[in-house]
Amino acid sequence: MSLRVDVCIIGGGAAGLAAAASIDRGIRTCVIEKNKILGRKILATGGGRCNLTNAGCQGHGATLDFFASHGLQAFPDEEGRYYPYSGRAADVVRTLEEAVSGADCRVLTDCAAESIEVTGGGIEAADAGFRIRTSRKETVFAKAVLLAAGGKAAPQFGTTGDGYRLAKDLGHHVTRLYPILTGIRCGELRDLKGIRARGRVTLLKDGAALAQESGEIQFTEDGISGICVFNLTPLIRAEDGEAPQEAFKRCCLELDLAPDFTAEEIAGRTSSFGILTRELADRVDLEHIKAWRLPVLGIKGWRDAQCTAGGILLEEIHRDTMESALIPGLYFAGEILDIQGPCGGYNLQNAWETGMRAAKAMSRQIREGRSLQP
Ligand SMILES: Cc1cc2nc3c(=O)[nH]c(=O)nc-3n(C[C@H](O)[C@H](O)[C@H](O)COP(=O)(O)OP(=O)(O)OC[C@H]3O[C@@H](n4cnc5c(N)ncnc54)[C@H](O)[C@@H]3O)c2cc1C
């Protein structure tokens, strides 16, 4: 079977759905999604609440306007993280689904894009411009393609890195990929598993402080976790040609588990218990409460990561339209790009923003009937 559309969007996640909802009316669009449902990863974001943007993102106003135009209101917490007013990620997905169903859009779920070929003819030619073969043996012909297949983080939600392969097959380059926004492995901490403590975490590399984050530290059986820990992981990476294990050895963490107390106040105490829980106090004595050193043995893998570092080389993309500089009519949006932010709504903001920008450019391309041949 074959389907002929103006725009084919590969990936029904945050970027793909924002794009599908923003394409001009009258433009025939289809979304190809590998999972049985749309927006699977969005459902897991923000602990099921979906932290959809942050007041610190330059483009957050456009995201809020986009969702408000589809009826979804979002409100910030005291740290500027925006969540849907209902506090449910499922409502974000529902809003996007309704927006897409109101557009001229066919949705193919349980359907993976397997290859993209440039078919040659100009935009008016019968063979359109791109041929997308799918796992359902359905072939889609499109004048423009948006590759929004996400990265490699959390593959259990469908993101197994297909987008990089599809892009490479078309001549694009992908920078080194590694998992970020995940826990750090520090060795045996089984007796502390499940304990949470307010604190400040400093990442040291070659003995020098590289970055510091504050917040809730969560102890796991082999390390530490929590947003403040996640945000340090982009800095724990190997240099070009360096083995990851060598890079880890150069790093260590220093935990201040009593950030609201001065060294003098601590010196006047007899025990760390009372500031720390009993279990933590048994492990961390008063002398080390403001500077407890833990080695970095590694970071958690793709399954636990919230984001991919690295991606499609940005030099090969026109950032104002998200169109490929190598292949006219091919566009990119979302985590597949070499763009990554900290926890707090920055990565979803990137997905919505680049998805909407690509939709605007694809709509213009189709309306103007621009030839795909450079
Ligand atoms: C547990 C968790 C919590 C997170 N919480 C937050 C948060 O609160 N705030 C925030 O800003 N960010 C958060 N993130 C990160 C954020 O979810 C991602 O950065 C964002 O979803 C990326 O959007 P995307 O559209 O590029 O990719 P995705 O949303 O991952 O969508 C890509 C889609 O493409 C599909 N796909 C892949 N290959 C194919 C193929 N060959 N054919 C068809 N479809 C394909 C996938 O199934 C997937 O549905 C979180 C991530 C995780 C894992």
The ligand as an SDF file (V2000), in Angstrom:
LIG
                    3D

 53 58  0  0  0  0  0  0  0  0999 V2000
   11.7110    9.5210   32.3580 C   0  0  0  0  0  0  0  0  0  0  0  0
   11.9090   10.8240   31.6090 C   0  0  0  0  0  0  0  0  0  0  0  0
   11.4460   12.0090   32.1570 C   0  0  0  0  0  0  0  0  0  0  0  0
   11.6490   13.2240   31.4800 C   0  0  0  0  0  0  0  0  0  0  0  0
   11.1290   14.3580   32.0270 N   0  0  0  0  0  0  0  0  0  0  0  0
   11.2600   15.5330   31.3580 C   0  0  0  0  0  0  0  0  0  0  0  0
   10.6400   16.7190   31.8430 C   0  0  0  0  0  0  0  0  0  0  0  0
    9.8790   16.6990   32.8250 O   0  0  0  0  0  0  0  0  0  0  0  0
   10.8710   17.8760   31.1650 N   0  0  0  0  0  0  0  0  0  0  0  0
   11.6430   17.9230   30.0220 C   0  0  0  0  0  0  0  0  0  0  0  0
   11.8250   18.9970   29.4660 O   0  0  0  0  0  0  0  0  0  0  0  0
   12.1810   16.7970   29.5150 N   0  0  0  0  0  0  0  0  0  0  0  0
   11.9920   15.6130   30.1240 C   0  0  0  0  0  0  0  0  0  0  0  0
   12.5130   14.4720   29.5880 N   0  0  0  0  0  0  0  0  0  0  0  0
   13.1860   14.5490   28.2560 C   0  0  0  0  0  0  0  0  0  0  0  0
   12.1070   14.6850   27.1440 C   0  0  0  0  0  0  0  0  0  0  0  0
   11.1000   13.7350   27.3640 O   0  0  0  0  0  0  0  0  0  0  0  0
   12.7090   14.4820   25.7510 C   0  0  0  0  0  0  0  0  0  0  0  0
   13.8350   15.3150   25.5850 O   0  0  0  0  0  0  0  0  0  0  0  0
   11.6540   14.7880   24.6740 C   0  0  0  0  0  0  0  0  0  0  0  0
   10.5670   13.9080   24.7810 O   0  0  0  0  0  0  0  0  0  0  0  0
   12.2730   14.6920   23.2990 C   0  0  0  0  0  0  0  0  0  0  0  0
   11.2580   14.8890   22.3400 O   0  0  0  0  0  0  0  0  0  0  0  0
   11.3850   14.2180   20.9030 P   0  0  0  0  0  0  0  0  0  0  0  0
   10.0940   14.4620   20.2090 O   0  0  0  0  0  0  0  0  0  0  0  0
   12.6360   14.6310   20.2590 O   0  0  0  0  0  0  0  0  0  0  0  0
   11.5300   12.6840   21.1980 O   0  0  0  0  0  0  0  0  0  0  0  0
   10.4680   11.6860   21.8560 P   0  0  0  0  0  0  0  0  0  0  0  0
    9.4800   12.4200   22.6690 O   0  0  0  0  0  0  0  0  0  0  0  0
   11.2980   10.6620   22.4910 O   0  0  0  0  0  0  0  0  0  0  0  0
    9.6890   11.1150   20.5870 O   0  0  0  0  0  0  0  0  0  0  0  0
   10.3340   10.4120   19.5640 C   0  0  0  0  0  0  0  0  0  0  0  0
    9.3340    9.4080   19.0270 C   0  0  0  0  0  0  0  0  0  0  0  0
    9.8480    8.8130   17.8340 O   0  0  0  0  0  0  0  0  0  0  0  0
    9.4460    7.4560   17.8060 C   0  0  0  0  0  0  0  0  0  0  0  0
   10.3340    6.7240   16.9000 N   0  0  0  0  0  0  0  0  0  0  0  0
   11.6240    6.3740   17.0830 C   0  0  0  0  0  0  0  0  0  0  0  0
   12.0930    5.7160   16.0110 N   0  0  0  0  0  0  0  0  0  0  0  0
   11.0580    5.6650   15.1240 C   0  0  0  0  0  0  0  0  0  0  0  0
   10.9190    5.1070   13.8170 C   0  0  0  0  0  0  0  0  0  0  0  0
   11.9100    4.4630   13.2020 N   0  0  0  0  0  0  0  0  0  0  0  0
    9.7240    5.2290   13.2060 N   0  0  0  0  0  0  0  0  0  0  0  0
    8.6830    5.8560   13.8050 C   0  0  0  0  0  0  0  0  0  0  0  0
    8.7630    6.3990   15.0400 N   0  0  0  0  0  0  0  0  0  0  0  0
    9.9470    6.3100   15.6800 C   0  0  0  0  0  0  0  0  0  0  0  0
    9.5700    7.0240   19.2560 C   0  0  0  0  0  0  0  0  0  0  0  0
    8.7920    5.8780   19.5120 O   0  0  0  0  0  0  0  0  0  0  0  0
    9.0640    8.2580   19.9930 C   0  0  0  0  0  0  0  0  0  0  0  0
    7.6940    8.1900   20.2670 O   0  0  0  0  0  0  0  0  0  0  0  0
   12.3330   13.2500   30.2260 C   0  0  0  0  0  0  0  0  0  0  0  0
   12.7870   12.0460   29.6770 C   0  0  0  0  0  0  0  0  0  0  0  0
   12.5740   10.8400   30.3500 C   0  0  0  0  0  0  0  0  0  0  0  0
   13.0550    9.5660   29.7310 C   0  0  0  0  0  0  0  0  0  0  0  0
  1  2  1  0
  2  3  1  0
  2 52  2  0
  3  4  2  0
  4  5  1  0
  4 50  1  0
  5  6  2  0
  6  7  1  0
  6 13  1  0
  7  8  2  0
  7  9  1  0
  9 10  1  0
 10 11  2  0
 10 12  1  0
 12 13  2  0
 13 14  1  0
 14 15  1  0
 14 50  1  0
 15 16  1  0
 16 17  1  0
 16 18  1  0
 18 19  1  0
 18 20  1  0
 20 21  1  0
 20 22  1  0
 22 23  1  0
 23 24  1  0
 24 25  2  0
 24 26  1  0
 24 27  1  0
 27 28  1  0
 28 29  2  0
 28 30  1  0
 28 31  1  0
 31 32  1  0
 32 33  1  0
 33 34  1  0
 33 48  1  0
 34 35  1  0
 35 36  1  0
 35 46  1  0
 36 37  1  0
 36 45  1  0
 37 38  2  0
 38 39  1  0
 39 40  1  0
 39 45  2  0
 40 41  1  0
 40 42  2  0
 42 43  1  0
 43 44  2  0
 44 45  1  0
 46 47  1  0
 46 48  1  0
 48 49  1  0
 50 51  2  0
 51 52  1  0
 52 53  1  0
M  END
$$$$
